Amino acid sequence: MRHPLIPVLQSVTAECCPTRLNFHCHTTNSDGSLAPEALAQQALSIGLEHLAVTDHHSTAAFLPIQRWFEQQLESGMSPPQLWSGIEISCLLEGCLVHVLGLGFDPEHPALEPYRQGQAPIGEALKASEVRRRLHAAGGLALLAHPGRYRLPFQRLIPAAADLGFDGAEAYYDYDMQPQWRPTPLVCDSVSELLTKHALLRSCGTDTHGFELCGR
């Protein structure tokens, strides 16, 4: 069955984030500054259409935000579509990278090594295993901010494609400005490479502070 998030990711452009789509942000359940409900309130206030919170090695924010959105819906508001998310550290081509898991079953046992609040060890640290487990949980695996690593994205993206990854974060603010904006040259090159390998594009603010429209 085709994953329901795929059509959304196929629509991603440089203009989608931060006010329409955000598939990369953090709460106090990892290293973010916003409590889950506070982040949810900002997502509603700026009119986001789709949201995934991707705390490092934690899915604890999902249920509180889901409950809060349900309350707003009952009050006549129009909250974003919430997708499960997680950010996982792993090794790809011997390089430490981050993988965004999106749209999975948050309670699936395959994800247990990645919900412990810290990076996994052993076999679970391999990018191939992260991809396998995310797919087993019904989710998608995307390489986060591919332009931030020791190895160039020109090597990492094809390697991720060979392992069966679904895509990568095409639009990212590598300059980490107060108001999020994609970095043109890097993001354009990443996007072109994703097209070449028939991979999905994602986007997100990677918010750790108090403003969802900033880093």
Secondary structure, DSSP 8 states (H G I E B T S, - for coil): ---TTHHHHHT--TTSTTTTEE--B--TTTT-SS-HHHHHHHHHHTT-SEEE---BT--TTHHHHHHHHHHHHHTT----EEE-EEEEEEEETTEEEEEEEES--TT-GGGGGGSSSS---GGGGBHHHHHHHHHHTT-EEEE--GGGSSS-HHHHHHHHHHTT--EEEEE--TT--SS----HHHHHHHHHHHHHTT-EEEE---B-SS-TT--
